[in-house]
Amino acid sequence: MQRNGAHGRVIHAVLPLVLLFLLIIADQLTKCYFHQYDPEATKAPVTVIDGFLYWDVSYNTGAGFSLFHGEAWAQTLFKVLTVIALAVIYVYYLYICKKYVFVKYALMVLTAGIIGNFIDRLAFGKVVDFISVQLWYGPFPTFNIADSAITVGVIMFIIHLLFLDAECLFCSKKRREERRARLGMNASEEKEVSDRDKDGK
């Protein structure tokens, strides 16, 4: 994305953080609400959209799709991996994505999801899932807002790498040059990119 003026830079510095906090708040509020339900007592899912969307409370002590569910060591592993992932995202955000507006939002959505589930693991040692979607092949594993944010953030980041980055995979040479110019690459950066292009031929 191209650099904006001072006003635009301020907006795009603040809005991703606002999005981050709103997603975390939405995730935690919905989880607090569904924590009151006992999965053993609540046998039948609550229909929201018949044939598609249901509330179906369950607790996951593992990773996505209940991977390593019930394993005592899994929580410690996931907590350590979460801290590492957040550190990597923080460094990436500070030093790499200053020139890219879209990827800032992608990283904040991803971070919101990671923090949302991290809070649950610290507070309860498990994550509450409550969204159940019925697809053409059967029920999709239950998930929550944090899981959705992680998925959307990853998809946004992939879109950035494939279509929006100055060196994106599906960019013509002309588009790459235009993007580099808009991103304000200096002469040494331009030469380095040019050398990489020649080596790749």
N, C-alpha and C positions, 0 to 999 in steps of 0.2 A: 504494500500500500504506500502511497506517496506521503511525504511529510506534509503536515499542515502547518499553519501559523501557530503563534504562541497560544492563542485561544483554543485551537484544535488540539494541540498537544496536551493542554490541561484537561480538556474534556476526555480525551482518550487515555489519560493517566488515571482519572477519577472513576469513569464509568466501569471499567473492568473490575475495580475493587468493590464498587457498589453491587455489581452483578454477583461477585464472589460472596459477599455477605448476605444478599437476598436469598441465594440458593442454599446457603448453609442454614439460614433461619427457617426457610420453607421445609428443608429436610428434617431439621430437628423438631419443629412443631408437629409435623405429621407423624414422626416416630413417637413423640411423647403421647400423642393421641392414641396410637395403636398399641402402645405398651400396656394399656389398661386391659387389653383383651388377652385371655388365656387361650393359646392355640388348641389345647386339649379340650377346653370347654366349648370353644367355638368350632363346631364340627363343619358346618356348611359355609362356604364362601358367601359373602354378601354381593348380590348382583348390582352392578352399577350400569353397565350396558349389556343387556342380555345377549349371550353368545360371543361376547368379546372381552369386556372388562369386569373384573371382580376384585373385591377386597378379601384377601386370604392371608391372615396373619401367620407368620412363622419366624422362628429365630435361627439365625445362621451363625455358627461359631467358626465357620471356615471362610473360604474366599468366594469368588463369583461362582454361581452354579453349584454352591455347597461343596466346593472342592476342599478336601481335608476336614470336612465337618466332623466335629466330635473329637478331633485330635488335640490333646492338651498342649502340645508344643506349637500348634499352628498360630495361636494368638500372639505369642512372643515373636515368632517369625514375621507375621504380618505387621506388627507394630514397628519392628526394626526396618522392614522394607518400606513402610509408609514414611518414616522419618527420612530415609535415603531419597525416596521419590520426591518428597517436598523440597529437600535441599537442592536436588538437581533442577527442579522446576524453577526454584528461586534464582539460581545462578543463570539459568537459561533466560529467564525473564529480564534480569538486570543487564546482561552483557550481550545478548544475541537478538532479542526481538524488539529492540528499541525502534527499529525502522519499520516494523510490521504491525499494523493496527489489528488485523484480523487474528493473528496468532496470539496477541495479548488476551483477547477474549477467549480463545480456545484454551489457553493455559489457565485462565481464571475459572472457567467452567470445570475443567479437569481437576483443578486444585480444590474447588468447592466439594466435589464428589469425594475426593480422597479424604479431606478433613471431616466431612460429614460422617463417613463410616469409621474414621479414626476415633472420633468422639465417642461413638457407641462402644468400640472395643475397649477404650480406656475406662468408660463408666460402667459398662455392664459385662464386658468380656464376650459380647455377642452383638450381632446386628439384627435389627428387626426388619423383616421384609413384609410387604403387605399388598403390593400391586401384582395382580395375576391377569395375564392376557391369554385369551384363547385364540390360537392361530389355526390355519387350515390343517395342520398336522397334529394338533393337540395343544395342551396347555404349555405355555412358555414358563420356565422357572420363575418363581416369584422374585421381585426386586423392589427397590425403593427409589426415592428421588436422587439420592447420592449415586446409586448405580447408573441411573439414567444420565446424570451429569458427566460421569466418567466416560460413558459410551459416546455421548455427544461431543465431549471435549476431544477425545481421540479422533473421531470422524472429522471434526473441524481441523485438527492439526494435520491429518492426512491430506485434506483438501488443500491446505496451505502448501504442503510440500509438493503436491502434484500440479497445482494450477497457479498459485499466487506468489511463491518464492521467486527471487530473481534468477535462481538456477532450477526452477521447477521442471519436472520431468516432461510435461506436455507443453512446453513453450518452444516456439520457433526461435531461431537465432535473433531475428529482429525484435521479437517481444522481449527476449532476455536483455538485449542492449537498452531497450526503452525502459525496462524496469530498473536496470542498474542506474540509468541516468536519473530516474525519478527518486531512487533511494539515495542519490548523492554520493556514489562511490568516488573515492579519490583516485588519483592516477595510479598509485601503487596497487590498490585493490583491483582496479580495472585491469592492470597488467597481469596480476595474479590470476584473475578469472579468465583472461584471454589465453594465458599459458595453459590453463587447465583445459580450455576448449580445444586448443591445438593438440594437446596430448591425448585427448579423447577421440580424435579423428582417426 
